[in-house]
Amino acid sequence: MKFHLDPAPRLNKNQIAKIATKFLKNNSLINLGIGIPSLCAQFIKDPTILLHAENGVYGFNKFASEENINTDIMDAGGNFLDMNKNMVFFDSVESFNLIRGGHIDTTILGAFQVSKSGDIANWIIPKRGIGSIGGAMDLCANTKEIIVTMEHTTKKNESKIVDKCVFPLTAVSCVNKIITDVGIFELDNNSLLLKECAPGWDPITIQKITDVTIEYDEKIIFMDIDDV
């Protein structure tokens, strides 16, 4: 991928996470992956949206403040959780029964690569030789909706949205939406549809840093973002 000068600042990780929460529905059960997805918890204000973690906790909706940390209560990513009366604790077997039973409404995950057909690779970069597939495989196979939050390009300026993933796959044809630091995309019928651009960006500029052909409406919408 050739280097292209950015026309405007890219979104920071907190901004990506906050935008992702706008797509969460009332009365839904959400699983947040590590990294950018875990940042979503601090922006969920709807008390009917409950969070699930693979290690065996259900019903939390925010992280603990520094003065209220209980080191025995954390999610799968090691984030300490704020206790509330709706929380339920169980073992990991029961937790994965919940996942495999199709009871998770939306999962938000990070990714190393996502293909235009919705394949996701998020568990290992072969050159590093470190990683395990973990619970992401079960979440991708059994969740009603998969949203990926990630930076649009690697540190080497390579597109993370690709025609075909070259890293080992986590799951195939499962991703519904991608939110990056430059745009919001929907995947449908092997097509990548750009729905919204980050402020200062446009479809032509985003296409230059994307390996997949982008489709978009003539009247493109710009993200409504806050400084977070």
N, C-alpha and C positions, 0 to 999 in steps of 0.2 A: 504494500500500500504506500503510495507516494505521500509525502508530507504536504498538508494544506493548512494555510493560516486560518485559524478560527475567526469568523466574522464577529463573534461576541463571546462573552464568558459562557462556559458550560455550567450546567447546574451542579451544585455540590451534592454530596450524598444525602444530607438531610432533606434537601429540596426534592430529590427523586423519591425518597421515602414518603414525604408528605403528599406528593401528587398521587402515589399509589393508593393511599388510604381513601382518596376521593371515589375510588371505584368499588369500595367495599359496601355491601348491602346491609340493611337493617336485619337484626335477628339472625346473623350468620356466625358460623364457627370458622375461624381463620387459623392457619398454621403459617408461622413466619420462619424463614430460613435464617442462617447466620449472615453477617455482613450487613449490607444495605437493608435487606428485608427486616432485620431485627430492629432497625431504627423506626420502623412504622409504628411500633407500639406507643411511642410518646405522642403521636399525632392523632390517635383514635379517640374521639370525644364521645361517640355514641355508646352509651352503656349497654345496648343490646348486642353489640359486636363483642364476641368473646374469643379468646385466643387459646390455642392448644399447642402443647409441646410434646415431642416424641418421648421424652424421658418420663412422662406420666403426670402431667398436670393439665387441667382443663378449667376454663372460666376466668383466667386472669385477664386484665386489660391494661395494665401499665407496669412499668418497672419501679422498683423501690428507690426512694430517695436515699441519699447517703446516710442520713440519720436513722433510717428505718430498715437497714439491711439485715436480713436473716440469712446466714450463709448456708442454711439447709434448704432454702427455697429458691430454686433457680430454674431457668428453661434449658433446653438442649444446647443452647449456645453459651451457657454460663452467665447469662444475665440474671441478676437478682430481682425477684418479683415482689410486688406490693400485694399483700394479702387482702382478700375481700370475702364476703359471705358466700359468694357463688362458686368459689374455687373447690375443685375436687382433685384428690390425689389417688393414683393407682399405679400398678406396675407397668413395665414397658410392653408386656404381652397384651394387657388390656388396651393400652394406648394404640398399639398397632392393629388390634381388632377394630378399634374405632376408625382408624384410617382405611383399612382394607374393606370395612363395611360400607364405605362411601359416605361417611357422615361429615367429612370436612367440605365446607362449601368452597373455599378459596385457599390456595396455597400461594404465597409469595416467595420466590426463590431467587438467588443469584445464579450466574452462569458464566462459564468461560466462553461458550459458543452457543448460539441458537440458530437453527437453519430456517429457511423460508417455509419449510413444511411443518415446522413446529417441533422438530427434534431438539433435545437439550443435552448438552454436555457440561456437567458442573461438579464432577467429583475428582478428577485427576488431570494434571498436565503431565504427559508421559516423560518429558525430559526431566522433570523434577522427581518423578518416581515416588511421590508421597500422596496418599489419599485413600479413602475407602468410600464405597458408594452409599453406605448408611441408609437412612430412612427416606432420602429423596426419591429413590426408585419407587417405593410404595406410594408416596404422596403423589408423584406424577401419574402413576397408573390408576389411582382411585379417587382423586379429587375432582370435583365438578368443574373447577376453573383454575388455570395456572397462569399467574402473572410473574414475569421475570423483570427484576430491577437490576440494572448493571450500567457500568460506564460503556459508552458506545464503541470505544476502541481500546486496544491494549496500550501498554507503555511504549511499544514499538510502532504505534499508530496503525495497527492492523484491525480491520473490522471484526467485531465479535458477532455480528449478524452475517451469516454466511449462506452460500448455496447448499453446502453439505458440510456437516461437522467432521473435522478430522481427529478430534479428541474422542476417547471412548465415551459412548452414549450413556446417559442416565435413563432416558426414555425416549420414545418416538411419538411424533405427531400429537403432542399434548399441550404445547404452549398456545395460549389464546391471545395474550397481550404482552408487549415488551415496552418497558419504560426506561429510557436511557437519559443521559445528561444533555441530549440534544432534541429528543422527540418521543412521542408516544405512537406506538405501532400496534396494529391488529393483524393477526395472521388468519387467513381464510383461503381455502382452496389453492394452496401452494403459492399464495400471493402475500406480499408485504405492503400493507396499506398504512401510509403515514397519516395520522389523525390530527396531531398537534405538533407544532414546532416550539422549541425554546425561544424566548425573546431574542431577536437579532439574527435568528437562523431562518433559512428558507429551504424548500425541498431540493433545489438545485445544489446548494452547498452541502446539505446532508447526504445527497446521493454521492458526492465526491468522496465521502469517507465510509461508504457502505458498499460491500461487495455484491449485494443483491439489488436487482432493479426495484425501485420504489414506485408504488402507485399512490396517487393523492388526488383529492378534489381540488377544483380550481380555487375555491374560496377556503384557503387553509386557515386553521385556527391557531392562535398563539397561546401557549400555556399561561395560565394565571398563577403566578408564583409569588411567594413571600420570601423575605430574607430570613432564613432559619439556620 
